[in-house]
């Protein structure tokens, strides 16, 4: 009310009784297999009805750890080839807050980052999908143009479908899992493979907590983040059996007319 020039509560947080890592469950490999099983996924994502966001958002999430809001607010020019240090360009998600786009928001300063696109997404013809969208509608700006902006984000329809319909239909919904569990899954997956925390923090857009890493120098090159993190994301149900994502490949030229 203007009686004080400072906020005496700045920086003070309520004490939590649980660790952040315990607030959400990861998806186990068995649960991931059920989520991305072809019979389940193709049927319930309604891809042939043009529900592109239902098909791509979980796939992008499980192979990048991007937040739902970061995925649903992507513009077509946020997916682009970026030059590495000593190699050709690599396809990446450019997660950035843009002044001329009021609908794009980042959670914090650490969220500004470049995330390489996983090879599995490329194998599923993600870039071909984008090019077909551009060809279909040269004026199209956003990746998921069909999503409506409500309550400060484009998340509503995807969140309701995944959290309130899809997971319960599969019988794996609990009070501690939802779409955000993909981020925990990616983080834990890489941690168990011995990836250094600094790389995982960069991938997920977390503050490192280290003043030297936070203040000095730039983020990792796309090549580095790809080799240290993205390339290492591969889900297995047993030592010799990997989850089959390629069976989800669609003939986009027949779907996007």
N, C-alpha and C positions, 0 to 999 in steps of 0.2 A: 504493500500500500504506500510505498515511498518513504516510510519512517526510517529505513536503514539502507545504507549504501552498499552493504556487503551481504552475502548469503552465508550465514553461520553454519549451514548444513551442507555446503559444497564439499564433495568428496566423501561424505559419510554414507555408508551403506548399511542396510539392515543385515544383521548376522543370519546366515543361512545354516540350517541344521544338516543339510546334505551338500556334498561336493557337486559342482556343476556337472562332472562326468556321470554322476549317478541320477541326475534329473531326467535323463532320457536313455532308453535302451538302444543298443545298436541292433541292426538286423543281422541275424545269423545267416550263414551261407544257405542253410535249408530254407529259411524264410525268403531270402533273395531268389532262390530257385523257384519258389511258389509264386512270388510277385511277378517274375519275368518269364514264367512258363508260357510258351506260345499260346496254348489253348486259353489260358486266363487273360493274358495281356492283350492279344489282338482283339479278342471278343469284347472285353470291358473298356478298352480305351476308345472304342468306336471310331477307329482311324478312318475307315472308309466313309464315314459321315462328315469328315472334315474336322474331327476333334484332334488337330495336330498337337495341341498343348498337352493333352492327356498322354499321348504316346511319347513325346520327346522329353517332357520335364523330369519324370523319374529317371530316365536313362541318362540325361545330362547330370542329374544329381548324384547318381551312384558312381559315375565315372569322373567326377570333378569335386564334389563336396560343396558346390555352389548353393547358396541359400535360395529358397523358392522365389523370393522377391527379386533376386538378382537374375534368375532365369526368365521369369515371366515378363520382366520389363526390358528384355534385350531388344535393341533395334538391330536391323539387318546389318548396319555398318559397324556394330559392336562385335561381329564375328568376322575376323579378317586375318590375312596372312601378315605375320610380323617377323622381321628379320632377326635372326639369332646372332650370336657372336661370331661363329666360324662356320656357318652352314647356310643353306637356303632358307627361305621363309617357311614358317610353320603356322598352321591355322590355330587361332587363339580366340578366347573370349576376352574382350576388353571390358573389364568391370570398372565403370567410371561414372561419376556424377557430372551431368552436363548442364550448364547454366541455362541453355536454351530449351531444355526439356524438363519441365516442372514435374513430370511424372516419374522421374528417376531419382532415387534417393539411396545413399549408402548408409549402412548402420553406423560406421565410424571411419576415421581416417585410414585405418589399416585395411579397410575393405577395398580401397583402390588398388587394383592389381591386374596382372595379365595371367590368364590361366590357359595353358595349352589344351587343345581338343584331343581327347583320347582316341587312339587308333580304332577302337571298336565303334565309336560314333561315326568315324569316317567310313568304316566298313559297312555301316548301316545306311550309307549314302546321305549323310547329313548335309554335306555341301551341295550335292545334287538337288536335295530337297529345297535348299535355300534358293538355288538358281532357278528352279522351276517356279517358286513363289514370285520371284522377281519378273520372270517371263510372263506369268499369268496376270500380274498386276504391277506394271512398271512404277506406279505411284505408291506402292506399299512401302511403309517405313519400318514397322515393327515385325519381329519374328512371329509373334502370336497376336496378330492384329484383331482376332476375334474376341479376345479377352477384354472385358470392360473394367475401367478404372473405378474402384469403389473403396471408400474408407482409406485412401492413401496408398493403395497398391492394386495390382492385377491378380492377386492371389486367390480371391474368394472361390471361384469355380473350381480351380485345381485343388485347393485345400479341402473343400467339401467333398469332392469326388474321391480323392485319395484317402483322406483321414476318416471320413464318415461312411463311405460306401465300399470302396475297393478293399481296404484292409479288413473290415468286418466280414465282407463276402468270402474272403480267403480264410477267415477264422484265425487271424494272427494279430488282431487289434488288441492292444492293452492300454492302460492309462499312461504308460511311459513310452509309447512309440507313436510316431507320426512321420510326416515327410521330413522333418528336421533330423530324424534318426539317420538319414543318409549321410549327413555331415559327420555324425558320431561314428558311423560305420566306416567311412573313408579314413577318418582320423585314427581309429583303432586299428584298422587294416594295415595302414602304413607304419604305425607304431610297433605292431607285432613283427613287422619285417625289418625293424631296426633303423628306420629312417629318422634322421636327426630332427628334433623338434623345430628348429628354425625353418626347415623346408616345409614342414607340415603347417606351421603358422602362416607362412607366406602363401601357401596354396589356399588355405581356408580364410585368409584375411583376418587373422588374429594378431593382436599386438604381441610382440615378442617379450615385452617386459624388460628388455635389455636396452639401455640408453644408447650404446654404441651401434647396435643393429637398427634401432628405431630412428636415430637422428642422422647417422652418417652413411653415405653410400646409397645406391639405388637398390631396387628389388632385384631378384635373381633374373638372369636371362631366361627367355622361354625355353631354350635348349636345356638349361640346367634344371629348371623345374620339371620339365618333361622327363628327363632321365632319372631324376631323384625321386619323383613322386608319381606323375601320371603313368609313366611306363610300367611302374610297379603295381598298379592296381589291376589285379586279376583274381577273380573269385573262384574258389574251389570247394567242392563238397567232400573231397578226399584227396590224398596226395597225388593221384594220377587222373583226377576227373575235374575238369573246369566247367563252370556254368556256360550254357550255350545261349549266347545273345544273338548270334548270327542268324538263328532261325527266325528272328523277328524282322529280318530284312524285308522291306516293302518295295513294290514296283511303283515308285513315286510318279513316274510319267503317266501311269494309268489312273492314279488317284487324284492327282492335281491336274484338272482339265482346263 
